[in-house]
Amino acid sequence: MDLRGCRCSSLKAAGVATKESSKSRASKKIKARNFLDIVQIDVYKYDGYHYLTFVDVATGKCWESELQAIPVYYAQSNSKVERLHRTLANLSRINSTTPDKIQGLVNDTFTSGGGIKDKEREEGDDNDDDTESEDEKVPYDGRVLKEGQYVRAKVNLRSRNKQDPFWGGVAKVTERKGRKQYYIYDGNRVTLRHISHLKNYDIGEKLLEDVKVNPTVWERAMPCLGPRPKFDVEYGNNKVRVNDDWRMKIVYLGYPGLRNMERVAMKIKDGKYQLLYLAVPDLPFEHWYKVLGDLDAEGWYGHEPKDEGEFWVSDKGDKVREESITWWLVKFRKR
């Protein structure tokens, strides 16, 4: 986008605008190849009203819109744009991309309306809860969360039935604001929450090394994934070796572990195997999860915490823990 200021703008404001010089008319024109590569924007006043002119350089198409004046000192006057900028910055950092490429997620993540009421809330140093706070105030316990840490957010009383869980799904801390507020991303939107309404979440990597997928889960997954095959290569949880050769083999990765998921996703994307199965947690805010979701998988079978039976069991088939997230069995075929 081409936004340029020039000497004539100040002259126009003074009422002594100058015409384009002959030298300017003779110079090479600005050119663009594609639609919206370069645009020219200007605001002008006609008959007491202000208008915004928008011209695309490549096509010559123009748009005209009357501007509605708003008081610049009004706190909510620019809140939607400021929230959009903040959301685009957060999503760009999370997904390692740029705002122009991440704008497709804006409709899911950008919540409009309302503005910051005072300086204390701007700095995040107040003692109040966030906008979704419960009626009862919880004293600050001194905890500090790190960027990238997993948490669960308290569900607001007004949007929770008695039978619904007290804590929501897992989200990822993306940024700290002040002393007691944090931005969290759940894969759909970025929200600002008070630390008293955030609970640390640990997926339990060490515990998962000694468990297996419940055979009952494999049976229930048959309509989606087909019968469980005999594996040529089978790994335990957190024991996958990404550099192994899987070509023309039926592979079971178990749960590869968070530290391996990015490399595993890239290798699955290469498609150098015959069949491949793995178990993954439902963490839609992670990049590797998006990579797997974009691939043409043969099937995803999900087991939610409320479903009958356990997803993970011990070697003897005993229950090992209470699950609070959905786990998936996923099947990929060589492309």
N, C-alpha and C positions, 0 to 999 in steps of 0.2 A: 504494500500500500504506500502510495506516494503522498506524503503530507508535507507541504513546504510553506514557509512564510517568506514574505518579501517586503520591500520598502513600501510598496503601494498599499499594503494593508493599513499601515498607520496613516497614510495620506487619505485613504477612503474614510477612516474614522474621523479625520479632521475636516472632511467635506471637500477636499481638493484632490480627488483621485486623478491620476494621470492615465493617458491612453498608452497602449502598447507601442513601443518604439519600432522603427523600421528595422533596426538591428535584431530585435527580438523576433519579428515576423520572418526574417530571413534565416534565422538559425534553424538547426535540425529539430524536427518535432520529436516529442516523446513517443516511443513506440512500445507496444506490448504484444506478445504472441497469443496469450491465452486469456480467457474471460477472468476478470478480477485480479490479474497479475499486478496491474497498476490502476489505481482509481484516483480521480481528482474530486475533492470535496470543497465546497465553499458555502458560506452563509451570507445572505444578502437581505436587505430590508426593502420592502415595496409597500407603499400605501399604508404604513404604520404596522405592518406585519413582517415577521422574520421567516425566511424560507431556507431549507437545506437543499442544496443541489449536489447530486452524486452522479458522476460520469465515469463509465468504464472506458479506458483508453483503447482496448483491443477492439471492441465492438461499436463504440460510440453511443451505446445506449445510455439514457439518463433517467434519473428518478428525481422527483421534486416532492417535498413534504413541508407543510407549515409547521413551525416550531411553536410549542406552547411554553411560555415563560413560567419558571418556577423560582422561588426565592432561594438563593445559594446558601443562605444561612440555615435553611430547614434541614434537620438532621437526616430525614429520610429521602432528600431530594436525589441523591446519587447512590443510595444503598444497593439497589439491584445491580448496578454496574460493578460496584466495589465487591459485592459478594461473588459475582461472576468471575472477576479477576482472581480473587482468592481461591475459588474452587478450581479454576483452570490451572493455577499454579500448583495446587496440591496434587491434582490428577496427573499433571505433566511430570512431576517429580516421582510419583508412585510408579508410573508406567514408563519412565525413561523416554519421554517423547516431548513434543512441543504443543503449546496451546492450540495452534491451528489444526493439529492432527487429532487432538483429544476432544474437540468440541462436540463430537457426536454423542458423548456421554452427558452433556450438559443437562438435557431434559430430565435425566434420572438423578442427577446430583445437585442441581441448583435449585434451592428453595428460596423463593422471593418473598418480599414483604417485610415490614418492620425494620427498625434501625437501632443502632447502639444509643442508649439513652444518656449515658454520661461517661466521663473520662475514666472513672474507676472500672466500669465494665469493659471499656476499650482496652485497658491495661490488664484486665483479668485479675486484679488484686482485691476485689471485693469479697465479702463473705457470703454473698448470695449464691444460689445454685444457678444452673443454666436455665434456658427457657423451658425445658422439659422437666424441671425439678419436681420432686414429690412435695406433698404438703408439709411433711415433717423434715426439719433441717438436721443434717448429720454433721457432727463436728469434723474438721479436717484432721486426718490422722498422720499427716506429715509425709505421706508416700510421694515418690517421684517416679513417673513413668518415662521410659525411653522410647525414642522413635523406632518403630518397627515392632514393638512389643504387642503381644496379643492380649485383648481384654474382652470382657462381656459387659454390656451396658444395661443398667436397670431399666425395666420397662415401666413407663409412666402409669400411675394408678388409673388415670382417666381412660387409657387405651388398653387396659388389661382386665380380663375376666378372672374370676376367682380360680378357675381351673387352669388358667394360663401360667406358664413359667414366670418366676419373678425376674429372672435375668434373660436378656435377649441373646441373639446369636453372637458368634465370635467376630470381632472387628480388629483392625490394626491401627495403632497409634501412628499418626502421620506428622503431628506437630504439637508443640507445647505453646500455650498462650497464657502469659502471666505466670502466676504461681500454682493455680489450682484448676485450670481448664485446659482441655486437650481436644484437638481435632482427631476424629477417628473415621476410618473408611471401612465400610462393610461390603464393598464390591458394587453397591448401587449408589450410595451417596456419601458425602462427607458431612459430618455433624459435629457441633461443638458441645462437649459434655463436661460437667464438673467432676473432679476426681472422686468425690464421695459417691458418685453414681457409676463408677467403673470398678470392675473386679478383675484382678489378674487371672489370665487363663494359660495353662500349660498343657500342651497336647500329650505329654507323657512319653517322650521318646524312649527313655530307658525302660519303662514298663512294657512298651510295645515290642521290645526285642524278644520277649519270652512268651508271646501269645500267637494265636493263629486265627484265621477267619472261621467262624462257626460253620460246620458242615451244613447246618440247616439253612444258612444264608446262601450257600452255593446251590442248594436244592430250589430255594425260592427264586433264585436268579436265572434258572433254566429257561423260562419263557423269553427272557431278554438276551441272555448270553449263550444259551445252548448248554449241553452237558459239559461238565468239567472234563477237560482232556487229560491225557497223560503227558506231563511236561518233560521236555528234553533238558531244560535248565530251570532250576527252582531255587530261589533265594529266600532266606529268612528276612524278617523285618529289619530294616536298617543295615542290611548286609549285602546290598546289591553292588556289583562291580561293573561300572558303566563301560569300562574299556574292553570287556569280554566280547567275543564274536558271537552274535545271535543270528547270523544269516541262516535261513532255511530251518530255523528251530522254533519250537513252541516254548515260550518263555513265561515264567511266573516270577514277577518281581517282588511279591508281597507288598509291604508298605516301605518304599525306598528311604523314607526319612526326609525331613525338611531340608537338611543340608545337601541332599542329592537331587532334589526334585527338579531344579532348573536344568541340570545336565541330563537327567533322565528324559525330561520333556523334549529336549532338543534331539536326543537319540531316537525317541519314538517318532518324532517328526521325520527323521531320515528314512524310516520304513524298512530297515535292513533286518527283517525277521519274517517268520511265517505267520505265527499268531503270538500275541503278547497280552498278558493279563497283569493287572496291578490293583492295589487298594489305595485310595487317596481320601483325605479328609475334605470336607466341603469348605474350602477357603477361597471364595471367589475374588477376593481382593489381591491374591498373589498372581504374579505374572505367569508362572508355570501353569497355574490353573486355567488361565485364559488361553494359553498355547494348546493345552490338551482339549479344551472346549472347542477350539477352532478346527481341530483335526476331524477327519471323517471316521469317527469311532464306530465299531460294529454294535456297541451297546454300552449303556451305563445303567447299573442297578444300584439304587440308593436304599440305605437302611437308616431310618430316622430314629432318634432317641425314644420316641413313643411307640415304635414298632415292637411287636412281640418278639421275645428272645434277645440274645446279645449278638453283636457283630463280632466282637473279639472274645475268645474263650481260651482257657489254659489247655495244655496238652491232654488233660483229663476231661476236658469239656466243661469245666467250672467257670462261673462268672468271675471276672477279674476286676471290674470297676463299673461305675455308672457313667454312661456316655451322655454328653451334652451337645454333641454336634452330629451331623449326618456323615456317614462314611459311604464311599462308592466303590463298587467293583466295576472295572472298566476293561473292555476287550477291544483290541486293535488287530486288524488284519493287514498284511503286507499290501501296500498300494501299488 
